[in-house]
Amino acid sequence: DIDYRHYLHEWTCLPDQNDVIQAKKAYDLQSDLLYKSDLEWIRGCGWMPNGSLEVKKVQRAQEILSDRHYRQPPDKLSFTSIVDLPILVQAKINSDLLSDRLYHSAWENDKLIIHLPSDTPEMVLSKQNSANISSKLYKLNWEESKKDGYDLRNDAISIKAAKASRDIASDYLYKKVYRKQLGHHVGCRDIHDDPKMVWCMHVGKMQSDREYKKEFEKHKAKIN
């Protein structure tokens, strides 16, 4: 083997040569092992996404879209309002004008101070009007009469009128005559004994064309 191989020359590659350094850098860039070396040391370790970029973006978007943060309460805003502004003064005046308590305050105070005598014409008139529109006084005589009881005879006009109205409105009495006639005309001796059949014959004659032209056929040959 020594005789077979003939080395042309011998040379020494220094580690700090530029071409060696560039070759090492190129090899490291193309090395898949070095590319994944940063991932190997964290493999198997837990990871919390609370501080990640995507979570921060979502939290910021929620704060922007939050209606609770958008509508801040007025008491949390740092401002100082001037008491004697014309707008505030006018608002206070309008509030006093619309206040129902202040509207009735003068009347409530007068009720405790002013006393009217009971025999004035206005007081007497108001008492009489109250008695006229009182439902209790309106029904007082009726309530008293109910306590004493009453005597209503059978031949009283109101009782007779009620009975007559009941008989008129009674469906039983209305059909009483009809119920009595049922079965009386069954098996009659002659057709003329049944008024309904006689009426049917009469209607049939009125509607019959032959009966309508009967008199004309009798006299048409006698007329010259």
HELIX and SHEET records of a PDB file:
HELIX    1   1 ASN A   18  GLN A   30  1                                  13    
HELIX    2   2 ASP A   32  TYR A   35  1                                   4    
HELIX    3   3 SER A   37  GLU A   40  1                                   4    
HELIX    4   4 PRO A   49  GLY A   51  5                                   3    
HELIX    5   5 LEU A   53  LEU A   65  1                                  13    
HELIX    6   6 ASP A   67  TYR A   70  1                                   4    
HELIX    7   7 PRO A   74  LYS A   76  5                                   3    
HELIX    8   8 PRO A   86  LEU A   98  1                                  13    
HELIX    9   9 ASP A  100  ILE A  113  1                                  14    
HELIX   10  10 PRO A  121  ASN A  132  1                                  12    
HELIX   11  11 SER A  135  TYR A  138  1                                   4    
HELIX   12  12 LEU A  140  ASP A  148  1                                   9    
HELIX   13  13 ILE A  157  ALA A  169  1                                  13    
HELIX   14  14 ASP A  171  TYR A  174  1                                   4    
HELIX   15  15 LYS A  176  GLN A  181  1                                   6    
HELIX   16  16 ILE A  191  ASP A  193  5                                   3    
HELIX   17  17 PRO A  195  GLN A  207  1                                  13    
HELIX   18  18 ASP A  209  TYR A  212  1                                   4    
HELIX   19  19 LYS A  214  HIS A  219  1                                   6    
END                                                                             
